[in-house]
Amino acid sequence: MALPSLAVSSPTGQLTGQGLDGCYRDGRRILARCEVRVAGEEPLVVQGRLVGADRAHFTGVIRRSGERGPDPEIRMERLRSADGTERITFHSSATRPVRLPVEIHLGTDLADLGAAAVGLPGAELRAAVHGSGLRWSGRGAHAVVTATPTPQDVLAAAGLLRWELDLPPGGRRAIELHPRLESGPPSQVRRNGGTLVPGPRTGHTGPRIRHDRPPRSWSAGRLECDDPRADALMAGSLDDLHGLLMRDPALPTDVFVAGGFPWRCGLAPAEALWTARMLLPLGTRLVASTLRTLARTQQATPGADFGRIPGPLRDAGPHAPAGCTGIEATLLFPAVLAEARRWGLPDEETERLLPAAARCLQWLRTATDPRGADRGGYLPDPAPDGPYRCETQAHAHRAAVLGADLLDACGSPGAPELRDWAAELRARFRTDFWVDDRGGGHPAALLTGDGRPVPHLGATAAHLLDTGLLGGGAFAPGLLDAPQTDQLSRLLRGPALDSGWGLRGLGAKEKGYNPFGHRSGAVRVHETAVAAIGLAAAGHEAAAGALAKGLLDAAEHFGYRLPEMFAGEQRTAGSVPVPHPAACRPAALAAAGAVQILIALAGLRPDVPAGTVAVRPLGNAPLGAVQLTGLTIAEYPFAVRISRLGMGMVEEAADGLQLRA
């Protein structure tokens, strides 16, 4: 994946046109079939693997009639890039010259990615000869595949390219395929005997679409750990995130991370902000460009939605209606900007984004439901008639507290009112949302419109522990008091929620639990990462370390490319995590959550405006000794080493950045 390009195949490397197989550009399938045959037979593929988020390598062997013994003499290697470019190389170990008849069957339907993802592809289009390859036309777009060397025969009706390759003893020959997407009417091509001759152009093919990749928008963070699996997870996750990086069409110099493949290969506002926030230890450039991109989408028309960032609805499980991701993004915006300032976002960038953050905070105060003393001040989700979700109140409280800190720092009005509102919310929440029971109580999942608590407990409660970073390396106050925080921490590390691989979206003892449920039992990497970091901040380091190790164990089974979610079945001896069939993979929140949880082992708490940074690693050092290099604080490189005893040592930092105890 290297958005807006991506390629999907089985480990054989053959594109069969079935399911999601194909090469895609800008959401269109430009190649659905690309099947290689040698002497009429498919190669025996012995290995298929990713060599990067944007490249895959396949190794196969060719068995020819008349060969003696079990050892193949012809080896095939296919190297495919995300844009569909492919190099197919045949290597000979034979002692005599070998002639290989090679056929490549090509085809496409120019289907939209969304249609292919739900099993509704289009009919395969008829090909036409074009230059040294084939062309397909449909719905205002054209797919073209050119080949090098030029095929010796092309059968357009069958979508077939043919070569007779002569391999000398110990030699090699390669075929390269270059697919591309074009707009406009096709040029005419006429066939003359066995060669291809371009005919006269009767129309303009239109401009080529730009597919240049955005530059990496974070520093090259690197992890070296006693547990080498953590190194692989860090490197693989950062590689996946770069593959999901996209330019904003409105201003291509601004980039953001798309939600994931195949369902969210575009801007998902809340996920883009979460991802940027979790990558703050690698610099503030991604946060700045993501915030600028979302500020351009902000509602500017006066009214109830003024200041809100649009976003689609999201399934919330069996006990609640769908929630609004736009509300989550609106609440994240000022909090992320405030934290980015602590990590070293330049003052001029903070001031540039401050008006949009202030509008988000204005929307929060406007949207807070004033009806009834028992529910006054809570934020409905979706507004204005939705229920009052536990996690939405946590996001709103964090936005108010960190937003007030931001307004004060920038000399803008409104901070005292936000702090007063947040204090009132804390006082009410600790009573209204707390459900007492014989086990010590727990936070309700939500309050209904008439104020009744819905007592189901799931991983979203972990957001109550994510309070945000203030000055001096201190965390903001939370909605729960200290005893309630300790009780929630005990519940999060209990077997009802902790599957052993990560936190279930809904506790295993709750009505409606389904280990494959999107929000009713599946493990979501993002929520598990939020919980682990929140537990560490609350002083429950053993529980935080256990969650981190569980995710790392799961990542090993997923080839260090964690899916968005996986089944919440209980971990037992010899079991493995089970993938969810509808999960995005790669997924921005899963990859960024993995990066965040690994960097969080160092316990970094910067306050760049004050010129300080605190390093408070987990004392139990759950993954052993850790060295983190390539981090960024105050726009300068930062490196830290954590010993097996949980002691931190700064090895590189900006001049003038003081270490706080």
N, C-alpha and C positions, 0 to 999 in steps of 0.2 A: 504494500500500500504506500502510495505517495500522492495523496489527494491533490488534484481531482482525478488521479489515475489509480486504478487498482486492478489486480488480476486474481482470479479464483480458480483453483483446480484441486483435484484429488492429489495424493502423494505420487501418483504415476506421472503427473505433468501433462497428461492428455486433457485437452478441453473437449468435452463430449457434447456440449450444448444442452446437457441435462442440469436441472436445478439452477444453481447460481454460477455454474461454470462460465468463464469468459473473461475478456479484458474489457474494462469500462473506462470511459473518459467523460467527465462532466455528467455522470449519471446515465450515460447511454452505453449499451453493450455493443462495442464496435467489432468484437470477435467472440462468437459463441462456440465455434468448433475450431480446433487446431490439433488434428490427430496425425501422428507420424507413423508411417508403415515402411518397412524395409522388406523388399521381396514379397510384398503382400501380407506380411505378418507384423504385429505390434512388437516393439522391443520389450524385453523382460526388464522392467524397472526394479532395481534392487535398493534404491534409496531416493527419497525426496525430502528436502529440508529447506528451511529458510536460512539464508546467509545474511539476512538483514531484513528490516521491516519492508523494504522495497525490492527485494530480490529473492528468488528461489532457485535452487539447483537440484537437478534430477540426474541420476546416473542409471543407465541401463546397459544391457548387453544384447547382442544380435547373434542368434543361432542360425547358421546357414546349413542347408542340406549338404551332406557329405563330410561335415566336420567329424573328426574322430576324438573320442574322449570327452570328458566333462568340461574342459576348459574353453570358454568362448574366446575367439580371437578378435572380435570387433566390439569395441566399447562405444557407447553413445553418451554424451553429456549435453544437457539442455540447461542453459542459464537464461532465466526469464526475469525481466524487470517489470515493475508495476505498470508501466505504460504499455506493456504488451510486447515491447522489443524482445526478440529472442534470438539466441545464437545456439545452433544445434551442431555439435562437433562429433564426427565419427573418427575414432582412433583404431588403427590396425596394428595388431601384434603378429600378423601372419608373415610367413617367410616368402610368400609369393604375392604378386599384385592381385588386388581384389576389386571387382566391379560391383558396386552397390546400387540397385534400383531403389530410389527413395521417392515416396509419395507423401504429400502433405494435403490432407483434406481440410478445407476451410469453409466457414459459413457464419452467418450472423442474422439476427432478427432486428437489430437496432432497438431492442427493447429498453424501456426505462428500468433502472436498477430496482425501483420499488415494485414494479410489476414482476420482475424475475424473482425477487425475494419472497413474494407471496404465491409463487407458482403460476403466474399468469403471463408467460412470455408471449411474444408474437410469433407469427409464422415465419419460417426461414425465408429470407429474400433470395431472389435469383441473382447470381453474380454475372458480371461482365468483365471481359478482359480489359486490363488497364495497365499500360506500361509493362513493367516486369512483374505483374501480379494481377490482383483481382479488385473489383470495386462493387459495392452494394449501395443502392439508393433507396431512401424511404423517409417520409415525414420531414422533408426539408433538410435532411442531413445525409451524408455519404460516408461510408467506411471504406478505407483503402488499405490493402496490404501489398507492399512491395517486397520483393525477394532478391537477395544477392547470394550467389550468382544468379543470372537470369535463368528461369526454368527452361528446360529443353522442350517441354510440352505443357500446355495449359488447356484444361477442359472447363470452360466457364459453367456449363450446365451442371457439372458434378462438383464444382468448387474445388478442383484438383490441380495441384502443381506437381510436376514430375522432373526428376533429375536422374542421370546415370553418373554416379560418382566413381572415379578411378582412384583407389587408394594404393600407393606404392608400399612395399614392405616397410613396416614401422612408421608409416606416414599417417597424415590426417587430412580431412577435408571438412569444411564448415559451410553451413547455410544460415543466413541471417534473414529474419522476418521483421518488417517494420510496419505495424498497423498505425493508422491515424484517423482522426475524425475531421471531416470537412463540411462546409456549408455551401449551398448554391448548387446550380445544375452541373452535372458531370461533363467533362470534356469527352469528345468522341474518340474512340480508338478502333482502328480497323485491323483485322488479322490478315497476314500475308504469308501463306504457307505455314512453315513451322516456326517463324519468327514473329515477334511482336513489334508493330510499327505504330507510333502515335499518329493519329489522324489530325486533321485541322480542327482547331478549337472553334466551337460555335457558341460558347457562353463563358462567362467569367466564373471561376470556381469559388470566388469569395475569399475573404481573408482567413488565414490560418488562425485557429484559436490559440491563445497563449497558454502554455502549460509549464512555464518555468516554475521551479519549486521555490517556495519562500525559504529564506535562510533560517537556520535554527535560531530560535528566539530565547535561548537560555544558555547558560555556561555548560561546559562539558564536564558535568559532575561525575565523579568516579568513587567507587566504594571498594575497599579491600578489607575483607572480614575473615575471621577464623572459619566461618562457615562459607565456603565458596559459592554456595547456592545464592546467597544474598548478592554477591557481585554480579552473577548472571541475571538475576531478577532486575537489579538496578539498570544494567546496560540494556537489557531487552525492553524494559518499560520505556526508557528514554528514546530508544530507537522507534518503538511503536508510536510514541507521541509525536515524533517528528514526521512519521508517515501520515498522521492525522492533521498535520498543520495545514491551514488554508489561508488564502488571502481574502480580505473583505472586498467583494466586487465594487462597492461604493468608493473605496479608497485602498487600492492594492498594496500600499505600503504598510497597512495595518493587517495583522494576522491574528488568528485565533485557532484553537484546537477543536476540531469537529468531534461530535459525540461518539461515533464509532461505526463500525461496519457490521451489518448492512443497513441498519434502520435509521441511523442518524449521521449520514455523511455530509453534514452541513452544520450550520450554526444552531446549537442547542444552548440557549442563553445561560441557564443555571449551571449546566455541566461545563460550559466554557469558563465561567467564573470560578467554579470549584477547582477546575484543573489549574487555572492560572494561580489561584491562591495556594494550592498545594505545591506548586513549583517555585514559590517565592525564594526559597533558599538558593535557587539557581539564577536569581536575578529578577529585576522588575520590568524588563522589556515586554514580556508576554502579558503581564498584568496591564501595563499601560495601553498596549494596542487592543487588548480584549475590552477594556473599559471604554476606550474611544469608539470601538465598533458598536458596542451596546448603547452608548450614549446617543448614537445616531438613530437608534430605533426607538428611543424613549418617546412616550406619548407627549406631544407638545400642544394638543388642543385643550383649552380650558374645560374643566369638568371633573367628574369624580375620578377619572383615570389619569388625570394630569400627573406626569412624573413617573408613571408606571412603565416598566419594561415589558413588552409583550412576550408571551410564551405559551406553548400549547398545554392542554390538560394532560395529566399523567395518572394512570391507574394507581389506586391506593389500597387495593385489596378488598376482601369481602365485607369489611365492617365500616367502610366510609366511601363516599363518592370520590370521583377523581379530583386530585388537587391541581393547582395552577403553578406550572414551573415559572411563569412570568412573575408571580408574587415572590417566589423564592429568589429569583434573579434580582428583583428590585430591592429586596432586603440585603442581599449579598453585596450589592454594588458599593454602598458607603462603607461597609465593614471591610471589604477587600481593599478599598482605597486607603482606609485608615491604617490597616496592617502593612500595606505596601510602603507607606510613608515610614513606618518603623524599620522596614528592611532596607530603606535607602532610596525610595523613589524620589527623583529630583524635585525640588520645590516648584519649579516652573510647571512640571507635569501635574503635580498635585493641584496647583492653582487652576490649571486648565480644566481639570476634571471635577473640581469642587462644585460648580453650578449644577452639574448633572446629579452629583451625590446629594446636594441640598434638595433637589426636586424629588428624589427618591424618599428622603426623610419627610418632606412635606406630604407626599402621598401616604406614607405610613400613618401620620397623624390624622389625615383626612379619612382614611379607610378604617381606622379603628372604630369598632362598632360601639356606638354610644347607647344602645337600647338596653334598658334594664340595669339596675344597680348590680345584680349578680353577674352580669356579663360585660358590663361597661369596661372599655379599654382593651378587650381581646380583639385579635385580628381574625376575621373570618377568611377561610380559604376553601373554595374561591369566593372572592368578594362579589356582591355584598351579602349573599345568603348562605354561604357554605358553612360547614361546622367549624369549630375552633380547635384546630389541630395542635397537639403538644409541640411538635417540631416547628410549626409555623410561629408559635409564640417564642420559642427559643431563638429563631432567626430574627424576629422582630426586636426582641430584647437586646440581642447582640448588635443589631443595626443601630438601635438608639444609643447604647452605651458607647460604642466605638465611634458612631457618628457625632456624638457630643464631643468626644475627645478630638475628633478631626476639626469640627467647627471652632472649638476653642483655640487649637493650634494655629488655625488660619485667620483668627480674628473675626470670624463670622458670627452673626447672632443666632440664637435658638438653642444653644447648648443647655442652659439651665432647665428649660421646659422639657427637653428630651430626657434629662437625668431624672427629673421629677416623675415623668410618665413611667420610666423604667422602674423606679423605686416602687411606685404604686402597683405596677404589674407584678413585681416580685412578691409583694405582700399578698395580693389576691391569689396568685398562681399557687403558692405553697399550701393554700387551703382548698381552693376550688378543684385543682387538678390532682390532688393527692388522694389515693384510694387506700383506706386503712384495711388491713386484713391480718390474719393470724401469723402471716409470714413476715410482718414488719411493714407492709404497705408498698405501694408502687405508684408511679405517675400514670394517670389515665391517658389512653391514646388520643382522646379528643373529648370535647364537650359538644353535645348536640345543640341545635338551635334553641331549645328550651332549657338548656343548662344542665342536662343529665350527663354524667361522666360515662364514657364507654371504656371499660376497664382493661381491655386487651393490651398485652405488653409485647412489644416488638423492638427490633433494632433501632427504629427511628428515635426511641427514647435516648439513644446515645448523643443526640444533638444537644441535649440539656447539659452535657459535660463540655461542649465546645463553646467556650465563652468569648474567645478572642483575646488578642494581645494588646495590652496597654503599655504605657511608658514604664521605664525602669525594670523591664523584664517581668512585669506582673501581669497575671491574667485578670480579665474583667470579672466582676461578680457574676454569679449564675442565678438562674431562676430558683434553684433548690437551695435550702439551707444545708449546713454541714451534715446533720444526721440523715437527711433525705439523700444527699449525694452519696454518702457511704452505703446506704441501703440500695440505691440504684447500681452502684458499683458491684455489690454482692450479686445482684440479680443478673447483671451482664456477664459475669463470669460463671454463672450457674449452668447446669446441663440443659435446662429448658431453652436457653437462648444460644449458648455456645455449642456449636456442633462438633467442635474439635478442629474444624477447618476454617471457621469464622462464625459470625453471628447470624442467626436466622432472622428473617424479616418479621416473623411472628413466632412466639414461643411454642414449643412442641406440645405443650399442654393446653393451648388455647383452642377454642372452638373455631373451626375453619382452617386449621393448620394443614398445609400442603407443602411437602418439601420442595416441590417444583413451582410453587406459587410465586409470581413476580413480587408481590408484597405480602405474601402469606406464608412464608417459610423458607424461601430460597436465600442463600447467603449472598449478600451484595458486598463486594470488596470495599466500596467507598464507605459504607456505614461501619464496616469492621475497622477500617483505618481510623475513622472519626472516633470510634469507641476506644481504640487502643491509645490514641494520643490523649483523649479526654481522661481516661483512667490514669495515665501517667501523670497528667497535670494535677489530678485529685489525690495523688500519693499512693495509688494502688499499682505499684510497679510490677509486681508479680503477675497480676491479671493482664496488664498491658503487654508484658513480655510473652505471655502464653498466647495471646491473640496474634501477635507478630509472628511467632514461630508457627502457629497453625496456618496462617496465610502463606508463609514461606514453604511449608510442607505441601500445601495445595498447589502452589506455583510450580513446584518440581514436576508434578503430574501433568500440568498443562504446558510443559515445555517453556516455562518462564514467560508465557503470554497469558496472563490471567484474564478470564472472561469477565464480562460485566457482572454476572451472577452464575451460581451453580447450585445444585440441589442441596438442601439443608439436612440431608440424612446424617444420622449420628456416626461419627468416626469410630470404627472398631479395628481390632488387630487385623491387618491384611487388607483393609478396605481402601478404596481410592475415591476422590471426589468425582461426582458425576456431573458432566456438563449439562447446562440448561439448553434445550434446543432452540430457543428464541433469543439467546443472549448475544449482544454485540461482542465481537472478538476480532480484532483488538477493540478495546473500549477505553475512552479517555479517562473516565473516573477510576477504572480498575488500574490502569497503568500509573496515573498520577497518585492514586492512593498507595500503591506499592512503593513509589519513590518517597512519598511523604513519610510513611511509616518507618522506612529504613533510615532516612535522614533524622527523623525524630528521636532515634536512639541517642543522638548527641545532645538533645535537649537545648537547642539554640534559642535564645530569646534576645533579639537585637533591639536596640533603641538608637538608631542612627542619629536622629535629631539631637539626642543627648550625648552622642559620641561614645556609647557603651554597648557591650554585648555580654550576656550571661551564658555560661555553658553548664548545664545541669543535666548530665546524662542519667539514664536509668542505672541505679546502683547495682542491680542484679546482672547487668551486661548479658542479656538473654542470648545473644549471638556471639559472645566472646569479644575479643579485641576487634576494634573497628577503626579504620582510617578513612576519612572523607576529604577528598580534594576536589578542586574545581567548583567549590561553592562561591557565592557572591554575596557580600554584605557591604553596603555603602558604595556599590558599584566597583568594588575592588575584590580581588581573589581572596578566598578564605578557606583555610584547611584546619582540620581538627582531628586529633587522635584520641580514642577512648580505650583505656586499658581493660584487661579482663576483670579488674576490680571495680570498674565503673568510674574511674578517674579520667577527667578530660584535660587535654593539653592543646592549646591553640598553637599551630605550627606556621600559619601565615594569616595575616590580617592587614587591613589598611592602616597606614600611619595615623596615629592619633586616636584609633579606636581602642578604648580602654576596656579591660576585662573586669566585669562586676562579679563579686562573689555571689 
